[in-house]
Every structure is written in C-alpha cells, then in structure tokens.
C-alpha cells in the first residue's frame, strides 16, 4: 500500500500503527487488521523489514527504541501529528511496548493504546511478580527459587532438582546478551560458574526443568478489555520449535482446552491485565498439570493461528480501542501454523539424524492453515524471505566447501 493511499483511507477509518514489522509477529498483526479493512502503517527501525514489502501496509522507518527511548517517543509524537486521526498502536516486541506504556499519557493525545498502563506493565515485565501472581491465583508453576546474590545459591540448590535453568526476572538485557531465554545448569557443581556469567542481570530465577518435549508447550492467547474481561480467547499447542527445547515455534496447532483457558484468564485477572497477551504453559507428564512458563504482554510469534482458527485477537483489540463491540466465535480446532522454510530445514536435519521419519514429517504438515511469513494474498514477504535465506545458505555452503570440502557441514539457518 502506498503512503498516499494509507493517508486517504486513514481519514475515513481509524488506522493502526504496527511497531516492528520485521518478521512473523508483526506480519500477523498487519494481515489480521488489513484483511478486515483497517488501514495499516508498518513501522520499523530496519528499512529491510519484511512488513515493508507487504501489500497490506504503508511503511515508515523509525529510530530504534533501545538506548534512545526518548528519541523514539518524540518520533512517535511527530508521527501522530501527521496522521488524519488518532491511530491504534500495536507494539509487537518488548523493546517497543515498554517505552509506549511508560509514556502513554503523553502519547494518548495522538494514539489509542489498547493495553495496560505502566503500573500494570511494569509488574508483567518482572517475572518474579508473574510467579507470585500465579501462586496467588492458584496457577501451577515449576519449582522456583529466586537468586538475588551468591548467598541464595546454596538454598536454591537444596530446593531445585538438577538439571535446572537460570531465567532472568527482567528478560530484555539477558536475551540481548545471551541470545536465548535461559541458561541451563546441568548439575549443582556447575551452579556457581553459570551464575557468574549472568549475576549482573539482576534477580534470577533458578527453576526446575519441566520434563516433556516441545509438544507439551501450550498457549492461552487472549484479548481482555480494561476491566480484564475476555473479548477473545484462543488456546493452542506447539508441536516443534527452533531450536528444540528452548526455542520458538516452527509448527503449532489449534486445540481448545477449558482448563488451560481458565488458568490463563485467572492469572491475567490477578494481574489486572488489559490487551493482547500470551500465557505459555508446559504440561508436566508426571502429573498432567499445566505449569506456567511466562506471560508475554503482547502478540507472540504464532498468534496468526488464532485468526486462522476464527479468533482474531488483533481485531478484537482494535475494536476495543475504538469503542466498537466485538464478539469472537469459538475457535476451530486442528488447524496448524508453520514457518515452512525453517520447519523444512530443521526437519531435514532431524530426518538425516534418524530423529523422525519422512512419512511422519509429511503427515504432521496436514491441516496447515497459516504460514507465519508466506501468504498467497500477500506474497512479497515470503518471496523476500526465501531469497534472503537462499543467499545465506549459498554463502555458507561456499565457505564450508572452501574450508572443508563438499558436504563437510550442514547449513545452519
């Protein structure tokens, strides 16, 4: 969509501004809204963002909020002044949500902000508060000890079985440094060494590893109004991740589970939450109970499966923001979401290693309703993503042939 076309349509209907449109999360928000006729502006610090080649969105490059939150907020105010009417803001990643929530009062002159104020969001940013809210709401959690200093390590080691994980209470700096959400502690004698690597990341959680594979990870996705009443609710299950165990979804399925939805909504009410969120659980095969992994106060990577299953969480949030009624139908079960390029590369490796069979893999792809990047009605992002991955694979393949001969290493994408 051209910027001129966006401006014309935004004068007729409240537009949406999607903050960070680089990959499947932001693309899902764009498509969920635009397919319902909402004019969408994709905003990203990276001019190569996949959302910028979507036919469904106009685009604008913004300053990166990390390290320059004030500059980003000032840029947003200028953007707001230029729009024909107040837009609904949809930050899709934590580094965008926090400055918007923190500066919500000054931004509300120009934007509609369909999620909790800073007093609530700062509690959600703190995973210790998430855990304590879960305990108050009678939501199951893994065994957890909070580590604030080396003195807490001995007590934690006595309480938590190994192998265990260190998880940050405030995750953004941790993920930026380690490029992963957790650090594994294989045994008590490794506890101090692993702790030294992340001790300056603030309070940490030493937590048991709930057993079970990727397919034991379940999600409650919802949109709640300002009184924490559900406008739309979805539950689903991961099937495979990239990388396995502590990664992000590459294949997921829609499956409604009453018990799961009730636990997620109970926790969100305890947190007084407003907006779109993901509450992730892991089913413990030892006792069949769903144990809290984390709350993400935003859309998540595979949220577009909810819309493909009949529950458009994004559109519910947009309607709530502009004061329109919204009724979501019950979801259709069995549909799947995939990142087919990532799923294909990973699964070929796993088939070569004997971890799954070709027939088993092909059967698992039945029922796909949504790809996180590829879409027939919006082909640009998928084609660009394929081209970029192909170039990376070609460069790495050439480098490995030079270093070790043909076929010396697998391509890592």
N, C-alpha and C positions, 0 to 999 in steps of 0.2 A: 504494500500500500504506500502511495506517495504521501509525503508530509502535507501537501496541499489537500489531498482527498481526506486525510485524517482531520485536518482543521475544519473542513466543511462539515463532516459528519459529527465531529465533537461539539459543534454548535447546536446540533439537533438532539443529541443524547449524551448524558454524562460519560466521558471517556474513562478508560482505565490506563494507568501507567504501571508497567511491569518493570521492576527494578532488578536487574541482572537477568539477561536472556541468553546466556551463553550455551545452555545445554537443555536436557530433557525437562527439568523442573520448570524453568521459565517458558519453554516452548509449550508445555502443557497448559500453563495459565493463559498464554496468548490464544491458543486454539480453543480452550474451553469458553472463553469470552467471545472471541470473534465469530465463532460458528453460531453464536446466539445473537449476532448483530451488534455487539458492543465495539465501538471504535477503540483501538489499542495502540499505545505508544510503547515500544520496547526501548529500554534504557540500559546501557551497559558501559563500563569503562573501556572495554575491548572492542574496537571497531570491527573485529573479525567474529563477533558473537553470532552464533547460529540464528538467533532470533532476528537478526538484521536482514536475513535473506528470506524470512517468512513472508508469504504473500498476504498474511493476515495483519501485519503490523507496520506502522511507520517506525522510524528509529531515530535515536539521539544518543550521542556519546557523552558520558558524564565523568566527573572526577571520581577516582576510587575513594570510597569512604574510609578505608583503613589508613590510619595515620593522618587523615585530613577530614575528619568528620565535620568540622565547621565549614570547610570549603564545599563539601558535598551538600550540606543543608542549605547553604547560601545559593548554590546552583539550583537546588530544587525549588527554592522560593522564586528565583527568576523564571524557571520553567512554569511554575504555577501562574505567574503574572501573564505569561504569554498564551495561556490556554483560554478558549472561549467560555469555559465554565469549570467549576471545581471537578477535578478528576478523582477517581478512586485509586488509591495507592496499593500495589501488591508487591512488597519486597519478597523475594523468593529465597534469600540466603541470610544467615545470621548477621553478617557484616553490614547488611543494608537495614535489617529490621531494627537493630539497636539504636542507631542514630535517629531513625524516623520516630521510634517510640519515645526516645529521650526528648526530642524537640517537637513532640506532637502539637503542643499548644500553639507554637508559632506557625507550624505548617498547616493547621486546620483552616486558616484563612483561605488557603489555596487548594487544599485537598480534603477528601473524605478518607478517613483512616479506619478501616474495618477490623481493628484488632485492639487488644488490651492496652491500657495506658502503661506508663513506665513503672508505676508501683507494682503492677502485676507482672510485667515482663521481666523486671529485674529478679523476681523470685523464680521465674522459669529459667532464666539464664543460669541460676545456681542449682546444680544437680543435687546438692545436699538438701535444698528446700524441696525439690521434686520428691526425693526419697522420703523425707519426713511427712510431706503431704500425703504420700501413698500410705504410709503407716497410719496416719490419722483417718484416712478414707477406707481402711481395711482392704487395701490392694496389695497383693503379694509382690514381694521383691526378692532378689538374690540376697544371700548373706552379705552384709556390707559393714566395713569398719572405716571410719573417717580418720585420715592421717594428716595432721597439721604440723608435725615435727618428727624428728627421728625417735623421740620418746614414745610415739604412738605405734611404732613398727612392731615391737615385741607383743603388745596387746593384740594388735591386728593379726599377727601370725598365729597366735594361740586360738583365735576365733574363726579364721577363714581357712577352708581347705585349699590345698595346692594341687595342680597349678591354679593360679589366680590372675587377676588383672588389676593394673592401676588405671583408673579412669579419672579425668580431671573434673572438679566441681564446675569450673568455668572453662569451656572447651575450646574457644576460638584460638587462643595463643598456643595451646597444646597441639591442636590439629595443624596449625601453621608450621610449627617446628618439626613434628614427627611425621606429618602427612598420614596419620592414622588416628583412629579414635581412642585406642587403648594401647597399653604396653603389657605384654604377657610376663608374668613372674612364674617360672617353671617350678621352683622349689623354695623352701624357706631360706636356704643358704644363698639364694640369688636376690633376696629381698632388698638388702641394703644397696647392692650395686645398681639395681634397676631404679630404686628410689633416688639415688644420687643423680641420675640422668634427668629426672623431672621434678626434683624437690622445689625448684624455684617457680613452678607453675601454680603455686598456691595450695589450698587444701585439695587433697586427693582422696579418692575412694579406693580402698582395697576390697575387691569384690570377688566372690566365688564365680567360677565359670559354670553357667548352667549347661548341663550336657545336652546333646542333640545336634542335629545338622542344621543347615540353612533353612530347611523346610519346616523347622519348628518356630520360626520367627513370624509373628503375626502383628498386624497393624489395625488400630482404630483410627480412621480418618474422619474428621467432623468439622462442621461449621456451627459455632454457637453464637447466639446473639449477646447483647450487652448484659443480660441477666443470666448468662450461662445456660440458656435453654437451647436444645439442639434444633437446628434448622435442616440439617442434612447429616446423615451418618452412614459410614461405609466400613466394612471390615474385610481384610484380605490377608493373604499369606505369601511370604517369599518362598520361592522354590529353589533358586540358585543365586549366588552372589559373586561379585568380582571385587577383590579376591575372595575365595571361600573363607568362611568362619567370621571374619571381622571386616566385611566389605559392604558394598552397596548392591542393590538388587539388579540382576540382569534378567530374571524371569520371575513373575509373580502371578497369583491367581486370585480371583474374586471369590470369597466364601463368607457367608454371613454366620456369625456366632453370637448368640444373645448374651451369653456370659461375658464374652470379651468386650462387647459394646458397653454393657452395663459397668464393667470395671473401669474402662477408659473414661466414660462420662462422669462416673463418680469422682475420679481423680480430678478431672477438669473443673467440676463444680467446686471441689475443695480449694482449687487454685483461683477460683473466680475468673476463669478464662473467658475471653471473647475473641472470636475469629476462627480461622482455619488452623488446624493442628494435626499432627500425627502423634499418637501414643503407641510406642512399639513395645511388644511383649515377646517373651520366649516361653513356649510351653515346655515345662520340665517333664521329661518322660518318666522320671522317678515317681512323681505323684500326680501328673496330669494337670497341674496348676499353671496358670499364666502369670509369669513373673515380669515385672516392669523392667524394661531396658532403659528407655528415656522418653521424654516429651520433647518434640520439636514444635516450636511455636510458629509454624509456617507450613506452606506446602512442602511436600517431600518429593523425592526423585520420581516415584511411580504413581503419583496422585492421579494422573490422567486415566488410570484404570477405573477409578471411581466413576468418572464421567462416562467412560465407555460402558460401564455397567448400569447406567441410568441415574447415578447420583452425582450431579455436577456441583461439587463443593465450592468451586470458584464462583459460579454464577449465583449460588446461594449467598455468598459473602458480598458480592456486588449488589444484589437485590437488597440485602440488609443495609448496606451503606447508603443507598439512595432512597430508602424508606418504602420499598415495594414488597408486597407479600411474596413468599416463596414456599412451595410445598414440594418436597423431594419424594419420589416414589421409592418403594423398597428396591434394593439392588437386585440385579440378575446375577446369579452365581455361575461360576465355571469359566467365565471369560478370563483371558490371560493378557498380560502386558509383557513386552520384551524389549531389550536393546539387541536387535538381531545381529549386528556386527560383533558386538562384544560377546554375546552368547555363542555365536558361531566359532570365533577364535578360541575362546576358553573351552568349549565343549570338544573341539577337535583335539586339543591337547589332552583332555581327560580321556577321550576315546583311545588315543595312542598309548596312554599310560594304563589302560585297562580299568579306569575308574567308572566308566559307563559304556554301554554298547550303542552302536549306531542306530539300531532299531528302537531301543529305549529312548534315545535322544529325539529321534524324529517323532515318536509317539507323544513325547512331552510337549511338542510345539503345537499340538492340536488345540483349537479353541482360541487362538490369538486374536484379540480384538483391537489391540493398540500397540504401536511401537513408540518408544519414547522420543525418537527423532524422526523416523521416516513416516510419511503420510501421503497418500495418493492425492489428496486435495491440497497439499502444501509441500510439494516435492523439493523445494530449494534447500532446506536444512539437511535433509537426508542425502542429497547428492553432494553437497559441500562436505559433509562429514565423511562420506565414503571416500571422496577424493583425498581428503587430508589423511585419513587412515592408510590409504593405499600408498601415499608418498612416504609416510613414516615407515611402513613395512618395507618399501623398496630401499630406503636409505639404510635401514638396519640390516636388511638382507645383504646389501652390497658390502657394508662394513664387516659383517661376520665372515663373508666369503674371503675377504682380503685377509682377515686376521687368522681364520682357522680352517679355511676350505669350505666347499659347499656342504650345507646341511649341518654345520658344526653346532649351531644353537637354534632354538625355537625363537620365532619373532615374538617379542613382548609388546602387546598393545594395551 
